[in-house]
Amino acid sequence: MKEFSYEIKDEVGIHARPAGMLAKEAKIFSSKITIEANGKSADVTKLMAVMGLGIKKGTKVNIKAEGEDEEAAIASIEEFMKNNL
């Protein structure tokens, strides 16, 4: 399992558009990718579950990837977060 933490910098947090883009990015990989925030977690490929976490600007999130392509998955998701959130 690989993981990293990230503080959301986007003014609106994780809303519909970036959540959809994040889910699309995660679906490229076979690894299970989860996001944890505010004491809850969600599968990154599930748009409504991610939005349901209520992640706002300044929230620290923890992203975990587990599976055969976890290295590539975590690197890709980390890059996505830095560029979009």
Stockholm file with secondary structure:
# STOCKHOLM 1.0

chainA/1-85         MKEFSYEIKDEVGIHARPAGMLAKEAKIFSSKITIEANGKSADVTKLMAVMGLGIKKGTKVNIKAEGEDEEAAIASIEEFMKNNL
#=GR chainA/1-85 SS CEEEEEECCSTTCSCHHHHHHHHHHHTTSSSEEEEEETTEEEETTCHHHHHTTCCCTTCEEEEEEESTTHHHHHHHHHHHHHHHC
#=GC SS_cons        CEEEEEECCSTTCSCHHHHHHHHHHHTTSSSEEEEEETTEEEETTCHHHHHTTCCCTTCEEEEEEESTTHHHHHHHHHHHHHHHC
//
